Each structure stands twice: as C-alpha cells, then as structure tokens.
Amino acid sequence: MNMRNKLPLDKVCLVIILGLAMVIFFSGCTENKVSAAEELNTSSLLINNADLKVESAISDMDDGTYTSAKSKLKAARVDYEEALKILNNASSDYEEETQYIERYTTFAEVGLDSVNSSENIVLATEHLDKCIAYLSSEDLDLSRKELHKANEALNNSIVYLRSAKEKISPIDPDSVPVEEKSYIIILKDSIETSEKMGLELKEITNGMYPYLDGAGHLFDAEEYLKAEEWDKAADEFANSSVKFSESKKSLEKLKDSEYSEISVGAIEICGVITQFEKDLPCLEAGCRYMENGSYYQANAEFSKLSYLSSI
C-alpha cells in the first residue's frame, strides 16, 4: 500500500504550513539581527574629523596662533562627544561590530583627553608668555602669578595625558584589523611623546622660579646702585648670582632634550644666565670697592662688564 495514502490531506497541508512558518520565522530572525554598521560609520567619520582638528590645532599652537587653536579644539571636542553619544547607544548582534564599538569608544575617550590636555597646554603657553612680558616690565609679582598658573595648567595637561595612556594601553596593535594598526601605534607614540615633553616643560617652569628670584635681586641691586648704596647693591648682586646658578643647574640638563621645543628654550635661558655669571661677580666686587672708597679698583671691575653694562 502506498504510504502517502495513510496521511490525510488536511494533515499534509498542516505540515506544509508549519514548515513554511518555521522557515519564515528563522529567516526573519536572521534578517532582523541588530547591526551597528551605520553608527560605526558615522562615529568613525566624527572621530577622524576630530583627530584632524586636533592635529591642526597643535600646528597653530606651534605657530603661536592660540585663538585659532582654541577654536579648533572646541570643535574637535564636539565631534568626539557626538561620536561617544552614538557609540554609547549602539549595539550589535555581531561580535566583530561589538569589538569595533568598544575600540571606537576608546578612541573617542582618548580624543577627549587629548583635547583637554592640548587646551591646558595652550593655557600654559599663554601664561608663560605673560610671565616673560611681566618680567620684561619688572613686575615680578604678576610674573610669578603667571608662572604659577602655567605650572598648574601643565599639571592638568599631564593628568589628562596619563588618563589617555591608561585607556589606550590595553589595545594591542597586533590584535586589531590591519587598517587600524598604524593608528594605534601612532596614537600611543604621540601620547608617550606628549607626556615626556610635558614633564620636561614642567622642569623648565620649575627652573624659572629661581630665575625670577635672581631677577628680583638684580632689580633691587639696580635701585641701590642709583642711590649709591654700594654695600646693599653688592649683597643683592651676590644673592642674584646664587639664584641664577640655581636656575641654571635645574635647566642645563634640558639642553640635550631630544625635543627641540624644550632644548632650544633651555639653551637660550642658560645662555643668558652664563652672561650673568660673568658679570655679577664683577658688579659685586666693584660695589664692595666703591663702599670702601677704592674707586680705581671699582672702575677696573666695572670695566669688565659686558652683558650687564647698561646697569
């Protein structure tokens, strides 16, 4: 007997219908898998745009155009934050996309740390410029205040760099897709370099404190010279010499920094101090002779002056 005749027609139809339903159901499950492709694409573009803005801002900082740098950093912050909003709300049923979401989130967070660090570098540079300007006008109180603000900004910059370093460190360049490998390597190297430069720049600002003290004694000595208070002037020249030597000792090792931004500044400051070191003993000795009425010996000492001959 034909086995097909044992199965009623209505049951055959039911089996077919159930079979079709199962196929449609599982097919639908496959088609309805959640993908974050669009979110990843948009966030990737935002992060890339932000990276370019930060790079351009750093170039502006090197050129001394701080207003433009601040504007670009502000725009980069918006891009990173928008990327994070998208990524924080993104989800995917695909493991590979989930990994992309995690990495892009790290990139955006590191980018924000980079913006914060760069903004503080701009602040530090502006305060250092003001510090030098006030020093030139012999307003040491305001010069010290600006130096202190510069130091605070540098401290904040380093904190953000270390935060970025902590976030990016767990990502192994060899574990990511090949198109991201160089990005990770460059990012890690950039953060490491920025941290080293920040620490060396802090050494320069720390060395500037005794420099300002030395300048203060020098300014006081000038006033005593005008008043012909030779003994007091001699004491101030001696104190100035001690402070300038202290500053030079702190800065001299930075002359060999691998970063020209640091070494050039250290070389210039140490060069000025070297000239001071030649003249200050002559000024002190000359004032001592003047105090004792030994005018011939005093003039002999003063005639040796070069850099400070205008005092």
C-alpha positions as CSV (number, residue, x, y, z in Angstrom):
1,M,0.0,0.0,0.0
2,N,1.2,3.5,-0.8
3,M,2.2,5.1,2.5
4,R,1.2,8.5,1.1
5,N,-2.4,7.4,1.2
6,K,-2.2,6.8,5.0
7,L,-1.7,10.6,5.7
8,P,-4.9,12.6,5.5
9,L,-4.7,15.6,3.2
10,D,-5.6,18.1,5.9
11,K,-2.6,16.9,8.0
12,V,-0.3,17.2,4.9
13,C,-1.4,20.8,4.5
14,L,-0.8,21.5,8.2
15,V,2.7,20.0,8.0
16,I,3.5,22.2,4.9
17,I,2.1,25.3,6.6
18,L,4.1,24.7,9.8
19,G,7.2,24.0,7.8
20,L,6.8,27.2,5.8
21,A,6.1,29.1,9.1
22,M,9.3,27.8,10.6
23,V,11.4,28.7,7.5
24,I,9.9,32.2,7.6
25,F,10.4,32.5,11.3
26,F,14.1,31.6,11.3
27,S,14.7,33.6,8.1
28,G,13.2,36.6,9.8
29,C,15.5,36.1,12.8
30,T,18.5,36.2,10.5
31,E,17.3,39.3,8.7
32,N,16.4,41.1,12.0
33,K,19.8,40.7,13.6
34,V,20.9,44.1,15.0
35,S,23.7,45.7,13.2
36,A,25.6,48.9,14.2
37,A,27.2,49.4,10.7
38,E,25.6,52.9,10.3
39,E,26.6,54.0,13.8
40,L,30.1,52.8,13.3
41,N,30.5,54.5,10.0
42,T,29.2,57.8,11.4
43,S,31.2,57.7,14.6
44,S,34.3,56.8,12.6
45,L,33.9,59.9,10.4
46,L,33.4,62.1,13.5
47,I,36.5,60.7,15.2
48,N,38.6,61.1,12.1
49,N,37.4,64.7,11.7
50,A,38.1,65.5,15.3
51,D,41.6,64.0,15.0
52,L,42.4,66.3,12.1
53,K,41.1,69.3,14.0
54,V,43.4,68.4,17.0
55,E,46.3,68.0,14.6
56,S,45.6,71.4,13.0
57,A,45.2,73.0,16.4
58,I,48.6,71.7,17.5
59,S,50.1,73.2,14.4
60,D,48.5,76.5,15.3
61,M,50.0,76.3,18.8
62,D,53.4,75.8,17.3
63,D,52.9,79.0,15.2
64,G,51.6,80.9,18.2
65,T,48.1,81.4,16.9
66,Y,46.4,80.4,20.1
67,T,42.9,81.8,19.3
68,S,42.7,79.6,16.2
69,A,44.0,76.6,18.2
70,K,41.3,77.0,20.9
71,S,38.6,77.3,18.3
72,K,39.7,74.0,16.6
73,L,40.0,72.2,19.9
74,K,36.5,73.3,20.8
75,A,35.2,71.9,17.5
76,A,37.1,68.7,18.0
77,R,35.5,68.2,21.4
78,V,32.1,68.4,19.9
79,D,32.9,65.8,17.3
80,Y,34.3,63.4,19.9
81,E,31.3,63.9,22.2
82,E,28.9,63.3,19.4
83,A,30.8,60.1,18.4
84,L,30.5,58.9,22.0
85,K,26.8,59.6,22.2
86,I,26.3,57.4,19.1
87,L,28.6,54.7,20.3
88,N,27.1,54.6,23.8
89,N,23.7,54.0,22.3
90,A,24.9,51.5,19.7
91,S,24.5,47.7,19.9
92,S,25.1,44.8,17.6
93,D,24.4,41.1,17.4
94,Y,27.7,40.7,15.5
95,E,30.8,40.1,17.7
96,E,33.1,41.9,15.2
97,E,30.9,45.0,15.3
98,T,30.8,44.9,19.1
99,Q,34.6,44.9,19.2
100,Y,34.6,47.9,16.8
101,I,32.1,49.8,19.2
102,E,34.5,49.1,22.1
103,R,37.6,50.3,20.2
104,Y,35.9,53.4,18.7
105,T,34.6,54.3,22.2
106,T,38.2,54.2,23.5
107,F,39.4,56.3,20.5
108,A,36.8,58.9,21.3
109,E,37.5,59.0,25.0
110,V,41.3,59.2,24.3
111,G,40.5,62.0,21.9
112,L,38.7,64.0,24.6
113,D,41.6,63.5,26.9
114,S,43.8,64.8,24.1
115,V,41.6,67.9,23.7
116,N,41.7,68.6,27.4
117,S,45.5,68.1,27.5
118,S,46.0,70.4,24.5
119,E,43.7,73.1,25.9
120,N,45.8,73.1,29.1
121,I,49.0,73.4,27.0
122,V,47.6,76.4,25.3
123,L,46.8,77.9,28.7
124,A,50.2,77.1,30.0
125,T,51.9,78.7,26.9
126,E,49.7,81.9,27.2
127,H,50.6,82.2,30.9
128,L,54.3,81.7,30.2
129,D,54.2,84.4,27.5
130,K,52.6,86.7,30.1
131,C,55.2,85.7,32.7
132,I,58.0,86.8,30.3
133,A,56.1,90.0,29.5
134,Y,55.7,91.0,33.1
135,L,59.4,90.1,33.8
136,S,60.4,92.5,31.0
137,S,58.4,95.2,32.6
138,E,59.9,94.3,36.0
139,D,56.6,93.4,37.6
140,L,57.8,90.3,39.4
141,D,54.6,89.7,41.4
142,L,52.5,89.3,38.3
143,S,55.2,87.4,36.6
144,R,55.3,84.8,39.4
145,K,51.5,84.6,39.4
146,E,51.5,83.8,35.6
147,L,54.3,81.2,36.1
148,H,52.2,79.6,38.8
149,K,49.2,79.4,36.5
150,A,51.4,78.0,33.8
151,N,52.6,75.3,36.1
152,E,49.0,74.4,37.2
153,A,47.9,74.1,33.5
154,L,50.9,71.8,32.8
155,N,50.0,69.6,35.7
156,N,46.4,69.3,34.4
157,S,47.7,68.5,30.9
158,I,49.8,65.7,32.2
159,V,46.9,64.3,34.2
160,Y,44.8,64.1,31.0
161,L,47.7,62.5,29.1
162,R,48.1,59.8,31.7
163,S,44.3,59.2,31.5
164,A,44.6,58.7,27.7
165,K,47.6,56.5,28.1
166,E,45.7,54.3,30.6
167,K,42.8,53.9,28.2
168,I,44.8,53.1,25.1
169,S,47.5,50.9,26.7
170,P,45.3,47.7,26.8
171,I,44.8,47.7,23.0
172,D,47.4,45.6,21.3
173,P,48.2,46.9,17.7
174,D,48.6,43.3,16.6
175,S,45.1,42.4,17.8
176,V,43.2,44.9,15.7
177,P,42.3,44.9,12.0
178,V,45.2,45.8,9.8
179,E,43.7,49.2,8.8
180,E,43.8,50.3,12.4
181,K,47.2,49.0,13.4
182,S,49.2,52.1,12.4
183,Y,46.6,54.4,14.0
184,I,47.1,52.6,17.4
185,I,50.9,52.8,17.1
186,I,50.9,56.5,16.2
187,L,48.3,57.3,19.0
188,K,50.4,55.5,21.7
189,D,53.6,57.1,20.5
190,S,52.0,60.6,20.4
191,I,50.7,60.3,23.9
192,E,54.0,59.0,25.2
193,T,55.9,61.8,23.5
194,S,53.5,64.5,24.7
195,E,53.8,63.2,28.3
196,K,57.6,63.3,28.2
197,M,57.5,66.8,26.7
198,G,55.0,68.0,29.3
199,L,57.2,66.7,32.1
200,E,60.3,68.4,30.6
201,L,58.3,71.7,30.2
202,K,57.4,71.5,33.9
203,E,61.1,71.2,34.6
204,I,61.6,74.5,32.7
205,T,58.9,76.2,34.6
206,N,60.3,74.9,37.9
207,G,63.7,76.3,36.9
208,M,62.1,79.6,36.2
209,Y,61.2,80.2,39.8
210,P,64.8,80.8,41.0
211,Y,65.4,82.7,37.7
212,L,62.6,85.2,38.7
213,D,64.1,85.4,42.2
214,G,67.5,86.2,40.7
215,A,65.9,88.9,38.5
216,G,64.3,90.3,41.6
217,H,67.6,90.7,43.4
218,L,69.1,92.2,40.2
219,F,66.3,94.8,40.0
220,D,66.8,95.7,43.7
221,A,70.6,96.0,43.1
222,E,69.9,98.4,40.3
223,E,67.9,100.6,42.7
224,Y,70.6,100.6,45.3
225,L,73.2,101.5,42.6
226,K,71.1,104.6,41.7
227,A,71.0,105.5,45.3
228,E,74.8,104.8,45.6
229,E,74.1,102.3,48.5
230,W,77.1,100.2,47.4
231,D,77.1,97.7,50.2
232,K,73.4,96.8,49.7
233,A,73.8,96.7,46.0
234,A,76.8,94.2,46.4
235,D,74.6,92.0,48.6
236,E,71.8,91.9,46.0
237,F,74.3,91.1,43.2
238,A,75.6,88.2,45.3
239,N,72.1,86.9,46.1
240,S,71.2,87.3,42.4
241,S,74.2,85.2,41.4
242,V,73.2,82.4,43.8
243,K,69.6,82.2,42.4
244,F,70.7,82.4,38.7
245,S,73.1,79.5,39.3
246,E,70.3,77.5,41.0
247,S,68.1,78.1,37.9
248,K,70.9,77.1,35.5
249,K,71.6,73.9,37.4
250,S,67.9,73.0,37.0
251,L,67.7,73.8,33.3
252,E,71.1,72.8,32.0
253,K,70.3,69.1,31.6
254,L,67.4,70.0,29.3
255,K,69.8,71.5,26.8
256,D,70.2,67.9,25.5
257,S,66.5,67.1,25.3
258,E,65.5,65.1,22.3
259,Y,62.7,67.6,21.7
260,S,63.8,70.9,20.1
261,E,60.8,72.7,21.6
262,I,62.4,72.0,25.0
263,S,66.2,72.1,24.2
264,V,66.1,75.5,22.4
265,G,64.3,77.2,25.3
266,A,66.7,75.7,27.8
267,I,69.7,76.7,25.7
268,E,68.5,80.3,25.4
269,I,67.8,80.7,29.2
270,C,71.1,79.1,30.2
271,G,72.9,81.4,27.7
272,V,71.5,84.4,29.4
273,I,72.5,83.1,32.8
274,T,76.0,82.3,31.6
275,Q,76.4,86.0,30.8
276,F,75.0,87.0,34.2
277,E,77.5,84.6,35.8
278,K,80.4,86.5,34.1
279,D,79.2,90.0,35.1
280,L,77.6,89.6,38.5
281,P,80.9,88.9,40.4
282,C,82.4,92.0,38.8
283,L,79.4,94.1,39.8
284,E,79.6,92.7,43.4
285,A,83.3,93.3,43.6
286,G,83.0,96.8,42.1
287,C,80.3,97.8,44.6
288,R,82.5,96.5,47.5
289,Y,85.4,98.6,46.3
290,M,83.1,101.6,46.0
291,E,81.8,101.1,49.5
292,N,85.5,101.2,50.7
293,G,86.4,104.2,48.6
294,S,88.7,102.1,46.4
295,Y,87.5,103.8,43.2
296,Y,90.3,102.7,40.9
297,Q,89.8,99.0,41.7
298,A,86.0,99.6,41.4
299,N,86.4,101.0,37.9
300,A,88.6,98.1,37.0
301,E,85.9,95.7,38.0
302,F,83.1,97.6,36.2
303,S,85.2,97.8,33.0
304,K,85.0,94.0,32.8
305,L,81.2,94.1,32.3
306,S,79.7,93.0,29.0
307,Y,76.1,91.8,29.2
308,L,75.0,93.9,32.2
309,S,76.9,97.0,31.2
310,S,73.7,99.0,31.0
311,I,73.1,98.8,34.8
